[in-house]
Amino acid sequence: MQRIVGVERDYAWGSHDAIPGLLGAEPGGGPVAELWFGAHPDGPARLEAVFGDAGPDLLTHIAADPVGALGDDVVSRFGPQLPYLLKLIAPAKPLSLQVHPSLERARERFAAESAAGIALDDPTRNYRDPNHKPELVFALTTFRAMCGFRAPRRAAELLADLDTPLAQSLHATLRADPTAEGVRAAFTWLLDSETRPSHDAVQELAAACARRLADGSPSPRADNTVVRLAEAYPGDPGVVVSLLLNPVTLQPGDALFVPAGGVHVYLAGLGVELMAASDNVLRAGLTPKHVDVPEMLECVDYVAAPPIRIAPEVFHGATRVFYAPVDDFELAVTALTDVNGGPSHPLPGRGPRVLLCLDGRIEVTSETDSAVLERGEAYFVRADEGALRGRGTGTLVQADVP
């Protein structure tokens, strides 16, 4: 059981103080969008050595003894690599309109880009690894997002009384074909380089939403989102795409699952994010980063469906486990209130585990070791350490493999 130090990501959309505040640290002056606790080659967490010096990274630690660190079962299914990546994520402003590829697509396109000689750190590269990236977000504060497509008829209703040529054209498309094919046609028309609306047309529609909002909009959340996106990314067609997507508001303790092919945009909040160990993101707008609309469009699932909220199963009266419909990861959140001591609680899970203490002070004991986790501290637990138990007061997040 060894303490690990997460890797910060300073993307421009990140909050300056949300993640430092959670960890009990002073803000450093710049944005901290994400904090990675995993073994992905693009940002493996560092292991602290016994005397506090910088130790090796988690990727190197696992490579030295994959079976001991991961277990036979994980190695046989995923190879000698940690199959998930645990993060903290803190968007302060909207981030990109994006989708993640399927496993088959990721393998195929990673091989193609590698054969073409595109360097892994080339900003125009889409596939930085051959893996899919389904993900789960567990809200620590109110967390707002858009995820998946609305029912076509509902999207058409939102556009019906916006008196702009762009809105009326989209309305006509969805009314003529209120199916997944109609959604595909509208979405593609908005984003394709040959048909995408002009900067002025997007801003005109955003202004119409602002007027409707001021007049008592029947859909204030949708109009608010359009106005906010237009302020952050003026003229970007992704502003208009938001009217096609489902709004999602997570309250603290809620969890959202985003499958491969699910179009999504995270708007604001602080959360724990757990995903397959990948950094493959295909973007089509609402970002200063690399955009590849044709590739993104190839990966989108256009079937309208409500956002996938994961309801937890409760174990031992203290642990909520969120089972995502994938083999790569599961998330457990344990809340302990043993103010005056008492018996330890079993912590469900097995294999390689990453623990993150969100608050309080919790002693975790394995079959071979123990550690005391305090607010903001993270530990990697090897598979060969066996079952875990916890005692104390606080909240502990655990990532492991089903």
Buried (B, 14 or more C-beta within 10 A) or exposed (E): BBBBBBBBBEBEBBBBBBBBBBBEEEBEEEBBBBBBBBBBEBBBBBBBEEEEEEBEBBBEBBBEEBBBBBBEEBBEEBEEBBBBBBBBBBBBBBBBBBBBBBBEBBBBBBEEBBEEEBEBEEEEBBBBBBBBBBBBBBBBBBBBBBBBBBBBEBBBBBBEEBEBEBBBBBBEBBBEBBEBEBBBBBBBBBBBEEEBBEEEBBBBBBBBBBEBBEEEBEBEEBBBBBBBBBEBBEBBBBBBBBBBBBBBBBEEEBBBBBBBBBBBBBBBBBBBBBBBBBBBBBBBBBBEBBBBBEBBBBBBBBEBBEBBEBEBEEBEEBBBBBBBEBEBBBBBBBBBEBEEEEEBBBBBBBBBBBBBBBBBBBBBBBEEBEBBBEBBBBBBBBBBBEEBBBBBBBBBBBBBBB
